[in-house]
Structures are given as structure tokens and as C-alpha cells.
Amino acid sequence: MTLRLPRPDLSAAQLAAVEAPGGVFVDAGAGSGKTTVLVERYVRSVTERNHLPAQVLAVTFTTRAAGEMRERIRGRLRFEERDDLIPLVESGWIGTIHATCRRILAEFSEQAGLASGLRVADQVETVLLRDAAFERALASMLHELGDPGLQLVALYGRDRLREIAGELLNGARTRGRPVVAPSGTATVHELEAAIAALVPEAVVVSTAGTDSDQAVKRRQAALDLLDLLERNPEPIELADLKLYTLGDAAYKALIAEVELQARDVLVGEFQAPLQVLLDGYSEAYAAAKTEVGAVDNDDLQLRVRQLLETHADVRATLQERFREVMVDEFQDTDSLQNAIIRLVRAPGTPLLAVGDEQQAIYGFRGAEVEVFRGERETAVADQTIEVVSLHENRRSTPPVIAAINAIFSREDRFTHRPLTPFRTYESAGQGLPVELLIGVGEDLDRGREVEATLVARRLRDLVDRGVCQEADIAVVFRAGTRAAIYESALRAEGLSTVSSTGRGFLQRQPVGDVLALLRVLWNRYDDLALLACLASPFAGVSNDGLALMREAVEWEFVDALDNLGPIGLKEDDLARAVTLRDAIARLRSEVGRLGLGDLVAAIIAETRYDLAMLAMEDGAERMANLEKLRRVAHAFDDAQGCDIPGFVRAIESGRLDGELRTEGVIASEGAAAIRLLSVHQAKGLEFPIVVFADTASKTPAQKRLAIVPSEGVPAAKVPASTNEMCSTRALSAAFVTVADAGERESHRIAYVACTRARDHLIISGARGPKLSTGTTLDWLLGLIDDDAALGERVLELDAAHVGILVSDVSVAPALPPAIRDDTVEYVLDDGGPQLAFDVDAVGTMNGETGSELPSLRPLGQADEWVVPSLSYSSLDLFERCGYRFHTQRMLGLPSAQAGGAAPVGKAVHEAIELGANSDAGALLLEIEPAATLTEQTEARAALERWNTSPLQARFAALADVRHEQPFLLLLGGATVTGAFDLSARDGDCLVIGDIKVGGLKGQTPDERRDHGYTIQEELYALAGLEAGHASVEVAYQWIGDDLAASQLATRVFEASQREQLRAGLEARVQAALAGPWRPTPSKLMCESCPALGLLCAGTDLPSAHG
């Protein structure tokens, strides 16, 4: 149907922006009709001011926005009966800044020094060209500099150096600056002065104190430091002195000053060789692009700016051509883009700039909200520019707008301009139009599941009562990494969904399956890859079959695949394994003949993997990801040839993150389903009902080695002799600025999410026993002064009313509803079939058919599996999930996630060990440089609570307190190791203290200990008693909150209990070593399990659903 749009009913402010004869700066709030203003001004420009469409430059932020603007302009021109202008609009200058720059370069390619037929490299090709350029630059730098170059590489390491050079090159190009190495601000003389100030204080510390263990440690650390300083150390030896940082705050400050001065000196020493590398990198990258006849996205802008600055004739041609310039989403531009807009516009040419500071959410792409603020100030001061405020919201109902105004006006750091409603409101029976739903669980993950269920049931109710249809609903996320939880809950309620967000591309099972098969084609002895293929839809061999195959071979798993006959597999498992073996043989013959993209396509076709994907409920999304992988493989092949291991390494290294950050996209516009998408994807869209979900998630901190800030100089970490990478003064300051800007942007992201709603807004989040700090939910609850206590209530905020429901209602797990055949295969998380169930025509289970598998023959005596050493955590792992213990500790599968205490906990424990005046927040920054201000505050608060806790008082009264005292026990044929947080003698009694940085989760200290730390407590007690002590007191102190820190869980064990303790612990060890190793799946336990997706279906096992 041909669109015809009548002249809109404009408000007085909108009309002023449309009819202003000169420049206009429009400060446009959410839903205020800014696109209408842009379209109407364009239409009147070409119909009333007699400008040709080729004489009006309209810059939009996205290609989608450009298409929408064109369509609406066509509709208006048809209504005005100016169809003659429509073909000219099609060829007019309406597009993104990159499209505009590409068009300018194509027109003036000769002046820009480009060959005809301009080609823009895609992201994959860009990354590969940069990798090759770095290697060339590195080789050239080493050849040119010799020893200084070798020293740079040796101290940083190739990979770190690649990352730093990449950050500095990309940051400079994005901001349109020269590529320069960080420069040091300190001199050797200043470093010497800092050392001179430290030495006398170190002498004092080396002789002061009592004979306590802590004082002895302080003195020894000071003596060691003096010994180091007397040897006239190099700056690299002084860059990391944390081993010597024992003393009061003033003494630590002197040590820190030496560190910072040494790091700044190192920056100066590395500046020259690093600059040679950066210059070579930049030149090699430019040459690589010239060789393939391509430019990248940054080149489009950089070359246009250079062209306009150096060619007055080109600049004059464009300035004469464009009689009017319009820029949409001006708050998301950067200084380079703003410079280009200024260069193409003559001084007297009207500029319509439209934007909203409250919706500036693209800082991660280099957008600078400061540009918007600066231009607004300029416009206010310029009498020739009309400043128009559009804050009459035409999208949302008055109750929704009232709530948004009430919430965001409470944040001092959010520049909120109140919206006024244009629409009237009549309740459609949906209850309160603004709701806050909070799920509560025993931990945050369980709370998130409850949250998802609350959301799904609320939406199910709205649909059932006819308030809305599924297509009217959008569920938006700041980051959609956990979108699958919400999608599963929605589907469990029978609601249709289509997702444009979720886990990253690389985490999708189809992508992992194909990469695993590529690994097998390259190296048939890659056991983990072969296991993944056998368990995936390539074959679908059952867990029992995999276990039989593993038992049948001594070394390589492929030997079992080559000799399947004697193994005794069930008929269906044997057929599946043979099918995969034959497919691998056929595909291996194609390696070297086919390119990578064609090889990926052959894998999918030869194994009929596409049929397995399309049979699943989200099959179209899975196939979109496979198509994306094929395209990426083609791009890699074009750049570097058919290098299978190189392709797999390039993907898994993360260097292709810019291209692979998101999943493949399928057409979802107009789908009769609930849409799941990110806030950034939802920008510019609106929906009758919006759910802003998962607000309790934290954005992962970025661990960057270098940064080019929007203001200030580039900065980078420097290496220390301890092999640590240390932050310089400049880098720490830049991180503080970036963290503050990120926190402010998170507020704007929440604002954008909420203002997508027309009729009904639902904000949802989760908590465990206590609320997680530093999250959007925590911030919002602080604004509205609600403590997220269980219950249902209505909160009055100024003129707004918000319905709040905080519930710990249990979630009943449901099987996936999609049943397409007479038999459905129960699948892993997003992937491989494991157990077959017979189902009837309507998709219900026929009793227990297929759920009981035959027993395996014995796997051998336990003695064959005895591991040399266990820990408390190993035994605890067996208690929580025997199968995970078996795969990690006995089969030797590598853990999918490194263990270790959280950074806050490590910082607090280290601060306690360092003693009085230690700063847990500063220690946290040393451990985790990207730690947020909230996390630093949390660490300091935990340390303060420790200092007033009963356990601290207990140990303060004891002498010779030891920290992290190790112990070893021989139990049941294995050694069991551990360490006491604190220990000291009290007469004949050994007092052992264990410090937990968390809270009590609604329990008493005794309950918390008995429900989670029984094994640890018994190991502590036995270790103390076997060391010869008459009794052992084991005390637990939680310091996660004030209530926890005021209570103590303590128990005394007597020597008479030693044999009983030993017998019980030996029984636990023997059970762990002998089995059976039964799976007890849960989301928390399965999340990082190495068997998930290889040997175990995790939470998709029937036992996980009761």
C-alpha cells in the first residue's frame, strides 16, 4: 500500500523548529516527535524553499533511521502531490555519517588519493589486516632498534604489546588524532627523591614493634625493602612493591609514591621504542589496506576530514551544494564527525541539529556527549541560532511519564528535563501501568529465575485478559547475556518469542559444534573436540555411550571411534558414531580443496546439521548463526587462505569480537511474538508494553592495558619485574574518568529503556538474601527509597504510582514445549541431544519410556583413580555434584572457569593480613584495576566491619597470630590440604578463625556454618588436633553486613573426638574416590562445569526437573 502522510499537527515548539529560517538546535526529549520535525523540515525545504533533494544533507545515526526517514518523506510528498520529487529523494543525501563519507570519497576519489571502485573492508577483514600489519611492524621495529626493541617485547610480551598497540592505534583513529605513545612525567631525579623520602621511614619500621607475628613480618618486609633499595634497583624492580607494603597508611603512601614515580620513568623509557612500533603499525596497516584496495570505517571519516581540510576546491563544491544540513541523534556524535559536519557546511548554511543528552548511550563506540553539550552552549550564545526545547512526549501515557519524571529527577548526576504528556489516559484494565517486579532466591541466579517467572506470568495475564497481544510486548536488556532465562520462562507460559539478543555469537552451541568439528578435521587426536562432536547433534551419542568409548581406550579417544565393534555400544549409539566417523572421513578429503567458507557449508550439509537445527524451536536463529559463521569463514579465507587452526584461534582469541559480539540476526519485524532485544537495539523503537529486565546484572569490567581518553593524553600499563602489569598515574586517572562516565551512561540506558513504553512499563530485577550493589536495580531502589523487602505494595512518587511486587515464589521447571516428531531428543543447553523420550501426538511423556538407561559394566577399582591430593573445595564439590567432581578431579577435564576468591574477598583478606591502617579499596584496585567505586566502598566497609567484629577481638587478645597457615592430612589414601585464615594458641587450645566476606543469607551464624561448611570445619579441627593440641576452637565470622559482623559461630573440638573426626572424613574421601558420581544439576553448579555440553546435559537432565 502506497503511504500518504498528511501534514502533521505540530505543536508550537515543533512548528518553530520546522519554520525557523536559520539554524536550529533542537533539544528533543524522548517521544517528542523529533523525527516528525526532521521530516517536515526536509519536506518544506524541497517544496517551499525550492531546494532540490540533492541540496539537503540529512545525517542519521543508523541505516534503519535513514530508511524510515526516506519512507516518511515519500509519504508526505505524495500527499503534497509532489511525486516528481520522489525519485530525487531516492538519490538524495540521506544516510549515516559513514554512508555520507563514503559517497564523498567516491565522488572525489582522485583528490582523496583513492583508486576508483571504493571498497570498505568488513570487520573480520579489518581485524586480520591489523594482525598482519602488527607482525610486520614488530619485525621492522626489532630490526631497526635491536636491543631496545627486544627489551620492549621481552618485558611486555608479544600478546600484551599487540593489545596495547591496538588500543592506542584504534583509540587515536576513532578520535581523529595522531597515534602517539604515552609519555612519562617523572624523571630519574624525582624517583630518587621519592626513594630518599622512603628510606628513613623504612629504617624506622624495620626496628619498631613487638614480637608478634605481624610485627615480625612488618620488620622483615622493611628490611627486605631496604636491601632492595641499597642495590640501586632499576625502575622496573620498583614498579610493583606490594610484597613490602606492610605498615601504617603514611608509610604505604611513601611506597606507593615510589611505585608511581618508577612507573612514570618506565613510560619515558618505553616511549621511543613504542612510538617506533606504533608508527610502523600505522604505516603497515595503511599499506595492507592499499594492497587489497580497501579502506575501513575509520578511514571513511579520517580521509573525508583530510580531503576537506586540504582541498579547498572540494570543500567549496560541497559547501555550495548543500543549502541545508540536518543531523539527527546529535548526542551520539563525536568530535571527528562534528568536524566533518562543520567542513561541509558553509558559514551561512542553516543547520538543524536534533538530540537529547538524556539518550546518549553510545560512549562505548566513541560517542562524546560533551560535543552535544558544547554545541548547545554555542547555540544558546549565538543570536542567529534558534534553540527549541521539545519535551512534550507524544508516545507514553501520563502515568508512565509521571513515573519516569519522578524516578529520574531524583538523580543529581542525571540531566533530567521533565517530559509533559500529550496523550490522555484511560485504563485498559491492566492495573497499575508502571510496575517493579523483583524475584528473590537463595542466591542471585535463583532470584533471577524467580524474576523471569514473575515477568512471564504477568505478561501471560495481560495477554489472556486481552490487554495486549504478544507482538505488543518487548523485553529489553542492558546486556542480553542472560536473555535465555527469560525466554525460557516466557515459553514455559506458552508465549511466543523472537530474540535479537542473548549470549555472544561464540557461546552459541551451533557455532561451538562447527568449530569443534573443524578442530577434529585438522587434528583427529583432539579429544575434547571429538567428544563435543559425538555429544552434539552431529552424532548425539548418549552419555552411557561416551562413557563406554572412554573406558575402551587407554589414550586417544579417536582410537575408540576407529574400532567401535568391541565396545558394546547400543545399536542407536553405534549407528550415530559410525555416521559421524564416515562424515569426518569424507570431509577430511575436502580439506585443502575447499575454502573455509565452503568447508563450513560442507560440514553443515554432510552431517545434516541444518535439519537438526531447524527441528528445534529456535531453529531459524540457530541457522542465522551458522550462516554468520560461514560468512566470517569466507572473509578469513579471502584474507589469509584456508588456515583451519588460524581461523579457530582467531575466533577464540576474541580479536574478532567487533564482528562476533552478537548473534546472527533473523527477520523479526512484525513477528507475532514477544521480542527480546537490547536497549541499544530498541533505541528509536516503541512498544505498547515494555519490560526492562535483568536490572540486577552488573556490566563486566573491562580490563584494558591502554586507553586514549576523549580528553587528556594516551596512557598504558607498564611491566614490573614481578611480571605484573601496573597502572601509571595517568592510566589510573583515565580509568576513574571512564568509570564515572560509564556509570552516568548506565543511568541514561535505563532512561532509554523506560521511555520505549507507550502504555505499560515493567521494570524487573532480582536479589539473593541481600541486594547486589552497583547494579541498575540497586540504583533505582535507592532513588525511590525502597528496600526490596518481600511483599506487594504501591509506592507513591510525587504524582506517580508504582506497583511493587517482591516475591520468592518457587519456580516450577517446565520441559521445552516444542515437540515436532513422535520422538523428541532431550537436548543440552542450546545444543546436543542426549536422552531420547517417546512422546505421543500432543507432546506428553509416555510414562517413563526411555528415561531408565541400562547400567554400565564396572569401571574398575577405585585404586586406579586415586588422585594424589584433594582439598576442602574438592570434597565440597563431591558433596554438591559427584559427577562434576568425577570429570574434573578424576577424568582430568580442564575447568571451564578459573577458580579463586572474588577480588573483593581477596582484597579484604589481604588487608586483614597487612593489619591496621590497610586500605582494602586500594588493594582491590591492585588486584582488579577495573573495580568500581561501589566495589571499593564495599571492600572498605567489610574491613571496617572486621575491625569491630567478635573474631577480630578474639584474635587481638592472642599472641603470635598466624595468617594463612597451611596444613596437610593423609586421609583415605589421599592427601588433603588447606590453610587456616587465622590461627593462634590460647593456652593448650588452638584457635582457628575463618573469615567470610559474604552475609548470612537470612540464617544464624551456626546455621550458615552447618549448612555449608561442615567439611571445612571438621578438616580444621582434625588438623589442629593431629598437630598435638589438647583442643581446637573453630570460629567463623561473616562480615558481609553489620548484622553478620556482630555475631560469631564457634565450636570447640576436644582430643577425644579426633578418631571420630578422622573416621568421618576418611569415609568422605573414600566415597569421593570410589563413587558413584551422580549428577545433581543446578544452574550455579553447571555454569562452569567442563562436562557441560560434552558428557552431561546439566539442567536439562530429567533429575533437574524433579
Secondary structure as the mmCIF struct_conf table of DSSP 4:
data_model
#
loop_
_struct_conf.conf_type_id
_struct_conf.id
_struct_conf.beg_label_comp_id
_struct_conf.beg_label_asym_id
_struct_conf.beg_label_seq_id
_struct_conf.end_label_comp_id
_struct_conf.end_label_asym_id
_struct_conf.end_label_seq_id
HELX_LH_PP_P HELX_LH_PP_P1 PRO A 6 PRO A 8
HELX_RH_AL_P HELX_RH_AL_P1 ALA A 12 GLU A 19
BEND BEND1 PRO A 21 GLY A 22
STRN STRN1 GLY A 23 ALA A 28
TURN_TY1_P TURN_TY1_P1 ALA A 30 GLY A 31
BEND BEND2 SER A 32 SER A 32
HELX_RH_AL_P HELX_RH_AL_P2 LYS A 34 THR A 47
TURN_TY1_P TURN_TY1_P2 GLU A 48 GLU A 48
BEND BEND3 ARG A 49 ARG A 49
HELX_RH_3T_P HELX_RH_3T_P1 PRO A 53 GLN A 55
STRN STRN2 VAL A 56 THR A 60
BEND BEND4 PHE A 61 THR A 62
HELX_RH_AL_P HELX_RH_AL_P3 THR A 63 PHE A 79
TURN_TY1_P TURN_TY1_P3 GLU A 80 GLU A 81
HELX_RH_3T_P HELX_RH_3T_P2 ASP A 83 LEU A 85
HELX_RH_AL_P HELX_RH_AL_P4 ILE A 86 GLU A 90
TURN_TY1_P TURN_TY1_P4 SER A 91 SER A 91
BEND BEND5 GLY A 92 GLY A 92
STRN STRN3 TRP A 93 THR A 96
HELX_RH_AL_P HELX_RH_AL_P5 ILE A 97 GLU A 107
TURN_TY1_P TURN_TY1_P5 PHE A 108 PHE A 108
HELX_RH_AL_P HELX_RH_AL_P6 SER A 109 ALA A 112
TURN_TY1_P TURN_TY1_P6 GLY A 113 GLY A 113
BEND BEND6 SER A 116 GLY A 117
STRN STRN4 VAL A 120 VAL A 120
HELX_RH_AL_P HELX_RH_AL_P7 GLN A 123 LEU A 145
BEND BEND7 GLY A 146 GLY A 146
HELX_RH_AL_P HELX_RH_AL_P8 ASP A 147 TYR A 156
HELX_RH_AL_P HELX_RH_AL_P9 ARG A 158 THR A 174
TURN_TY1_P TURN_TY1_P7 ARG A 175 GLY A 176
HELX_RH_AL_P HELX_RH_AL_P10 VAL A 188 THR A 207
BEND BEND8 GLY A 209 GLY A 209
BEND BEND9 ASP A 211 SER A 212
HELX_RH_AL_P HELX_RH_AL_P11 ASP A 213 GLU A 230
TURN_TY1_P TURN_TY1_P8 ARG A 231 ARG A 231
HELX_RH_AL_P HELX_RH_AL_P12 PRO A 235 LEU A 238
BEND BEND10 ALA A 239 ALA A 239
HELX_RH_3T_P HELX_RH_3T_P3 LYS A 242 TYR A 244
BEND BEND11 GLY A 247 GLY A 247
HELX_RH_AL_P HELX_RH_AL_P13 ALA A 249 VAL A 292
TURN_TY1_P TURN_TY1_P9 GLY A 293 GLY A 293
STRN STRN5 VAL A 295 VAL A 295
HELX_RH_AL_P HELX_RH_AL_P14 ASN A 297 THR A 310
HELX_RH_AL_P HELX_RH_AL_P15 ALA A 312 ARG A 321
BEND BEND12 ARG A 323 ARG A 323
STRN STRN6 GLU A 324 VAL A 327
BEND BEND13 ASP A 328 GLU A 329
HELX_RH_3T_P HELX_RH_3T_P4 PHE A 330 ASP A 332
HELX_RH_AL_P HELX_RH_AL_P16 SER A 335 VAL A 344
BEND BEND14 ARG A 345 ARG A 345
TURN_TY1_P TURN_TY1_P10 PRO A 347 GLY A 348
BEND BEND15 THR A 349 THR A 349
STRN STRN7 LEU A 351 GLY A 355
HELX_RH_3T_P HELX_RH_3T_P5 GLU A 357 GLN A 359
HELX_RH_3T_P HELX_RH_3T_P6 GLY A 363 ARG A 365
TURN_TY1_P TURN_TY1_P11 GLY A 366 GLY A 366
HELX_RH_AL_P HELX_RH_AL_P17 VAL A 369 ALA A 381
TURN_TY1_P TURN_TY1_P12 GLN A 383 THR A 384
STRN STRN8 ILE A 385 LEU A 390
STRN STRN9 GLU A 392 ASN A 393
BEND BEND16 ARG A 394 SER A 396
HELX_RH_AL_P HELX_RH_AL_P18 PRO A 398 PHE A 408
TURN_TY1_P TURN_TY1_P13 SER A 409 ARG A 410
TURN_TY1_P TURN_TY1_P14 ASP A 412 ARG A 413
BEND BEND17 PHE A 414 PHE A 414
STRN STRN10 THR A 420 PRO A 421
BEND BEND18 ARG A 423 ARG A 423
BEND BEND19 GLY A 429 GLY A 429
BEND BEND20 GLY A 431 GLY A 431
BEND BEND21 PRO A 433 PRO A 433
STRN STRN11 VAL A 434 VAL A 440
BEND BEND22 GLU A 442 ASP A 443
HELX_RH_AL_P HELX_RH_AL_P19 LEU A 444 ASP A 464
TURN_TY1_P TURN_TY1_P15 ARG A 465 GLY A 466
BEND BEND23 VAL A 467 VAL A 467
HELX_RH_3T_P HELX_RH_3T_P7 GLU A 470 ASP A 472
STRN STRN12 ILE A 473 PHE A 477
BEND BEND24 ARG A 478 ALA A 479
HELX_RH_3T_P HELX_RH_3T_P8 GLY A 480 ARG A 482
HELX_RH_AL_P HELX_RH_AL_P20 ALA A 483 ALA A 492
TURN_TY1_P TURN_TY1_P16 GLU A 493 GLY A 494
STRN STRN13 THR A 497 SER A 499
BEND BEND25 SER A 500 SER A 500
BEND BEND26 ARG A 503 ARG A 503
HELX_RH_3T_P HELX_RH_3T_P9 PHE A 505 GLN A 507
BEND BEND27 ARG A 508 ARG A 508
HELX_RH_AL_P HELX_RH_AL_P21 GLN A 509 TRP A 522
TURN_TY1_P TURN_TY1_P17 ARG A 524 TYR A 525
HELX_RH_AL_P HELX_RH_AL_P22 ASP A 527 ALA A 535
BEND BEND28 SER A 536 SER A 536
TURN_TY1_P TURN_TY1_P18 PRO A 537 ALA A 539
HELX_RH_AL_P HELX_RH_AL_P23 ASN A 543 GLU A 551
TURN_TY1_P TURN_TY1_P19 ALA A 552 ALA A 552
BEND BEND29 GLU A 554 TRP A 555
TURN_TY1_P TURN_TY1_P20 PHE A 557 PHE A 557
HELX_RH_AL_P HELX_RH_AL_P24 VAL A 558 ASP A 562
TURN_TY1_P TURN_TY1_P21 ASN A 563 ASN A 563
HELX_RH_3T_P HELX_RH_3T_P10 GLY A 565 ILE A 567
HELX_RH_AL_P HELX_RH_AL_P25 GLU A 571 ARG A 588
TURN_TY1_P TURN_TY1_P22 SER A 589 GLU A 590
STRN STRN14 VAL A 591 VAL A 591
TURN_TY1_P TURN_TY1_P23 GLY A 592 ARG A 593
STRN STRN15 LEU A 594 LEU A 594
HELX_RH_AL_P HELX_RH_AL_P26 LEU A 596 GLU A 606
TURN_TY1_P TURN_TY1_P24 THR A 607 ARG A 608
HELX_RH_AL_P HELX_RH_AL_P27 TYR A 609 LEU A 614
TURN_TY1_P TURN_TY1_P25 ALA A 615 ALA A 615
BEND BEND30 MET A 616 MET A 616
TURN_TY1_P TURN_TY1_P26 GLU A 617 ASP A 618
HELX_RH_AL_P HELX_RH_AL_P28 GLY A 619 GLN A 640
BEND BEND31 CYS A 642 CYS A 642
HELX_RH_AL_P HELX_RH_AL_P29 ILE A 644 GLU A 652
TURN_TY1_P TURN_TY1_P27 SER A 653 LEU A 656
HELX_RH_AL_P HELX_RH_AL_P30 ASP A 657 LEU A 660
BEND BEND32 ARG A 661 THR A 662
TURN_TY1_P TURN_TY1_P28 GLU A 669 GLY A 670
BEND BEND33 ALA A 672 ALA A 673
STRN STRN16 ILE A 674 SER A 678
HELX_RH_AL_P HELX_RH_AL_P31 VAL A 679 ALA A 682
TURN_TY1_P TURN_TY1_P29 LYS A 683 GLY A 684
STRN STRN17 PHE A 687 PHE A 692
TURN_TY1_P TURN_TY1_P30 THR A 695 ALA A 696
HELX_LH_PP_P HELX_LH_PP_P2 SER A 697 GLN A 702
BEND BEND34 LEU A 705 LEU A 705
STRN STRN18 ALA A 706 ILE A 707
BEND BEND35 SER A 710 GLY A 712
STRN STRN19 ALA A 715 ALA A 716
STRN STRN20 VAL A 718 PRO A 719
TURN_TY1_P TURN_TY1_P31 SER A 721 THR A 722
BEND BEND36 ASN A 723 ASN A 723
STRN STRN21 MET A 725 CYS A 726
HELX_RH_AL_P HELX_RH_AL_P32 ARG A 729 CYS A 754
TURN_TY1_P TURN_TY1_P32 THR A 755 ARG A 756
STRN STRN22 ALA A 757 ARG A 767
BEND BEND37 GLY A 768 LYS A 770
HELX_LH_PP_P HELX_LH_PP_P3 LEU A 771 SER A 772
TURN_TY1_P TURN_TY1_P33 THR A 773 GLY A 774
BEND BEND38 THR A 775 THR A 775
HELX_RH_AL_P HELX_RH_AL_P33 THR A 776 ILE A 784
TURN_TY1_P TURN_TY1_P34 ASP A 785 ASP A 785
BEND BEND39 LEU A 790 LEU A 790
STRN STRN23 GLY A 791 LEU A 797
TURN_TY1_P TURN_TY1_P35 ASP A 798 ALA A 799
STRN STRN24 ALA A 800 SER A 807
HELX_LH_PP_P HELX_LH_PP_P4 VAL A 809 VAL A 811
BEND BEND40 ASP A 821 ASP A 822
STRN STRN25 THR A 823 VAL A 827
TURN_TY1_P TURN_TY1_P36 ASP A 829 ASP A 830
BEND BEND41 GLY A 831 GLY A 831
STRN STRN26 PRO A 833 ASP A 838
STRN STRN27 VAL A 839 VAL A 839
TURN_TY1_P TURN_TY1_P37 ALA A 841 VAL A 842
BEND BEND42 GLY A 843 GLY A 843
STRN STRN28 MET A 845 MET A 845
TURN_TY1_P TURN_TY1_P38 GLY A 847 SER A 851
BEND BEND43 GLU A 852 GLU A 852
HELX_LH_PP_P HELX_LH_PP_P5 LEU A 853 PRO A 858
HELX_RH_3T_P HELX_RH_3T_P11 ALA A 862 TRP A 865
BEND BEND44 PRO A 868 PRO A 868
STRN STRN29 SER A 869 SER A 871
HELX_RH_AL_P HELX_RH_AL_P34 TYR A 872 ARG A 880
HELX_RH_AL_P HELX_RH_AL_P35 GLY A 882 PHE A 885
HELX_RH_PI_P HELX_RH_PI_P1 HIS A 886 MET A 890
BEND BEND45 LEU A 891 LEU A 891
HELX_LH_PP_P HELX_LH_PP_P6 LEU A 893 SER A 895
BEND BEND46 ALA A 896 GLN A 897
HELX_RH_AL_P HELX_RH_AL_P36 PRO A 903 LEU A 914
TURN_TY1_P TURN_TY1_P39 ALA A 916 ASN A 917
HELX_RH_AL_P HELX_RH_AL_P37 ALA A 920 ILE A 927
TURN_TY1_P TURN_TY1_P40 PRO A 929 ALA A 930
HELX_RH_AL_P HELX_RH_AL_P38 LEU A 933 ASN A 947
TURN_TY1_P TURN_TY1_P41 THR A 948 THR A 948
BEND BEND47 SER A 949 SER A 949
HELX_RH_AL_P HELX_RH_AL_P39 PRO A 950 ALA A 956
TURN_TY1_P TURN_TY1_P42 ALA A 957 ALA A 957
BEND BEND48 LEU A 958 ASP A 960
STRN STRN30 ARG A 962 LEU A 971
TURN_TY1_P TURN_TY1_P43 GLY A 972 GLY A 973
STRN STRN31 ALA A 974 ASP A 986
TURN_TY1_P TURN_TY1_P44 GLY A 987 ASP A 988
STRN STRN32 CYS A 989 LYS A 996
BEND BEND49 GLY A 998 GLY A 998
TURN_TY1_P TURN_TY1_P45 LYS A 1001 GLY A 1002
BEND BEND50 GLN A 1003 GLN A 1003
HELX_RH_AL_P HELX_RH_AL_P40 PRO A 1005 ASP A 1010
TURN_TY1_P TURN_TY1_P46 HIS A 1011 GLY A 1012
HELX_RH_AL_P HELX_RH_AL_P41 THR A 1014 GLU A 1026
TURN_TY1_P TURN_TY1_P47 ALA A 1027 GLY A 1028
BEND BEND51 ALA A 1030 ALA A 1030
STRN STRN33 SER A 1031 TRP A 1038
BEND BEND52 GLY A 1040 ASP A 1041
HELX_RH_AL_P HELX_RH_AL_P42 ASP A 1042 ALA A 1045
TURN_TY1_P TURN_TY1_P48 SER A 1046 SER A 1046
STRN STRN34 ALA A 1049 GLU A 1054
HELX_RH_3T_P HELX_RH_3T_P12 ALA A 1055 GLN A 1057
HELX_RH_AL_P HELX_RH_AL_P43 ARG A 1058 ALA A 1074
HELX_RH_AL_P HELX_RH_AL_P44 LYS A 1083 CYS A 1086
TURN_TY1_P TURN_TY1_P49 GLU A 1087 SER A 1088
TURN_TY1_P TURN_TY1_P50 PRO A 1090 ALA A 1091
STRN STRN35 LEU A 1092 LEU A 1092
TURN_TY1_P TURN_TY1_P51 GLY A 1093 LEU A 1095
STRN STRN36 CYS A 1096 CYS A 1096
HELX_RH_3T_P HELX_RH_3T_P13 GLY A 1098 ASP A 1100
BEND BEND53 LEU A 1101 LEU A 1101
HELX_RH_3T_P HELX_RH_3T_P14 PRO A 1102 HIS A 1105
#
